[in-house]
Amino acid sequence: MPSKDEAYCVLLTDEALAALNKLDKSLRVRVKKKLKSLSTLKPARTLKKHGEAWVLEIGDHRAMYLIDEGAKTRTIFFIGNHKEYEKKYLLMFK
């Protein structure tokens, strides 16, 4: 985990950026604020079947991301509501 003076760079895949841009303005602002905090936030929970992927809860929405300790990056690859999250999760582990 990063120390106080060390932060991660938060990146978004094209898919995640497109999903973020589809959100209504107030929700988009809330999600962006939470994603920005991810640069120093301690990861809370991994996906049960894929220990390398992490989940960030933002109200009824979820963001899934990967951590690269060497490059100090956290790459968001999915943003969506809980129903979309469940679909994505099932597709990942068919």
Beta strands, then each sheet from edge to edge (+ up, - down):
strand 1: 9-12
strand 2: 45-47
strand 3: 50-58
strand 4: 61-68
strand 5: 73-81
sheet 1: 1+ 5+ 4- 3+ 2-
end
